[in-house]
């Protein structure tokens, strides 16, 4: 019984570690109604040079209308249509929140790098 318990914990942790780096989840009691659809962000990860832009898109059951944010905010910004502009070097997380149901969010990593020296 103890081996089964340990094996069960190991499999649960392994499934979390092997999950894709970019995706989403439901938040705040979203199980009401039995819906369970994640948010998928494209591209799944990116390296963006400071001062340059990168367009992002998100999709789930509710369509493709999303509010975009980046954490921490000082490393870059998003336009309403999902275009990211890198401000300073660092590692940030993109957050796409469904405008139709805010319980649905997706996250994705971005690495911003300094401009190359000429």
C-alpha positions as CSV (number, residue, x, y, z in Angstrom):
1,X,0.0,0.0,0.0
2,X,2.8,2.4,0.9
3,X,4.5,1.7,-2.5
4,X,1.3,2.5,-4.3
5,X,0.9,5.8,-2.4
6,X,4.5,6.8,-3.2
7,X,4.1,5.7,-6.8
8,X,0.9,7.7,-7.1
9,X,2.6,10.9,-5.7
10,X,5.5,10.4,-8.1
11,X,3.2,10.1,-11.1
12,X,1.3,13.2,-10.2
13,X,4.5,15.2,-9.8
14,X,5.9,13.8,-13.0
15,X,2.8,14.7,-15.0
16,X,3.1,18.3,-13.8
17,X,6.8,18.5,-14.7
18,X,6.2,17.1,-18.2
19,X,3.3,19.4,-19.0
20,X,3.9,21.9,-21.8
21,X,5.4,25.2,-20.8
22,X,2.6,27.3,-22.3
23,X,-1.0,26.8,-21.5
24,X,-3.7,27.7,-19.2
25,X,-6.3,26.8,-16.7
26,X,-9.6,27.7,-15.2
27,X,-9.6,29.8,-12.0
28,X,-12.0,30.8,-9.3
29,X,-14.5,27.9,-9.2
30,X,-14.7,27.4,-12.9
31,X,-16.0,23.9,-12.6
32,X,-19.6,25.2,-12.5
33,X,-21.3,23.9,-15.6
34,X,-18.7,21.2,-16.1
35,X,-16.6,23.2,-18.6
36,X,-12.9,22.4,-18.6
37,X,-11.1,24.0,-21.5
38,X,-7.6,25.4,-21.3
39,X,-6.3,28.5,-23.0
40,X,-3.5,27.9,-25.6
41,X,-1.1,30.7,-26.3
42,X,1.0,30.9,-29.5
43,X,4.0,31.1,-29.8
44,X,4.6,28.8,-26.8
45,X,7.8,30.6,-25.8
46,X,9.9,33.3,-27.3
47,X,13.1,35.3,-27.1
48,X,12.4,39.0,-27.9
49,X,15.1,41.7,-28.3
50,X,14.5,44.9,-26.4
51,X,12.7,47.4,-28.5
52,X,11.2,44.8,-30.8
53,X,7.7,43.3,-31.0
54,X,6.2,39.8,-31.1
55,X,2.6,39.1,-31.9
56,X,0.8,36.6,-29.7
57,X,-2.6,34.8,-30.0
58,X,-4.7,32.8,-27.6
59,X,-7.5,30.3,-28.2
60,X,-10.0,28.2,-26.2
61,X,-13.6,27.2,-26.3
62,X,-14.7,30.9,-25.9
63,X,-12.9,32.2,-29.0
64,X,-9.9,34.5,-29.3
65,X,-10.9,37.7,-27.5
66,X,-8.3,38.1,-24.7
67,X,-7.0,40.8,-22.4
68,X,-3.1,40.7,-22.4
69,X,-0.7,41.4,-19.6
70,X,3.0,40.7,-18.8
71,X,4.4,40.0,-15.4
72,X,6.5,41.9,-14.2
73,X,5.1,44.8,-16.2
74,X,8.3,46.9,-16.3
75,X,9.9,44.4,-18.7
76,X,7.4,45.0,-21.5
77,X,3.9,45.8,-22.6
78,X,1.1,44.5,-24.7
79,X,-1.3,46.2,-27.2
80,X,-5.0,45.3,-27.1
81,X,-4.5,43.0,-30.1
82,X,-1.8,40.9,-28.4
83,X,1.5,42.4,-29.7
84,X,4.3,42.4,-27.0
85,X,7.0,45.0,-27.0
86,X,10.1,44.2,-24.9
87,X,11.3,47.1,-22.7
88,X,14.3,45.8,-20.7
89,X,16.1,42.4,-20.5
90,X,14.7,39.7,-18.3
91,X,12.3,36.8,-18.0
92,X,8.5,37.5,-18.1
93,X,5.3,35.7,-18.1
94,X,2.6,36.4,-20.7
95,X,-1.0,36.3,-19.3
96,X,-4.0,36.0,-21.6
97,X,-7.4,36.3,-19.9
98,X,-10.6,35.5,-21.8
99,X,-12.7,38.6,-22.2
100,X,-15.8,36.4,-22.3
101,X,-15.1,34.5,-19.1
102,X,-12.2,35.8,-16.9
103,X,-11.9,32.4,-15.1
104,X,-10.0,31.2,-18.2
105,X,-6.4,32.2,-18.3
106,X,-3.3,31.1,-20.1
107,X,0.4,31.8,-19.3
108,X,3.5,31.5,-21.3
109,X,7.2,32.5,-20.8
110,X,9.1,35.2,-22.7
111,X,12.8,36.0,-22.4
112,X,13.7,39.5,-23.3
113,X,17.4,40.1,-24.3
114,X,19.4,43.3,-24.8
115,X,20.0,44.6,-28.3
116,X,23.3,43.4,-29.8
117,X,26.2,45.8,-29.8
118,X,26.9,47.1,-33.3
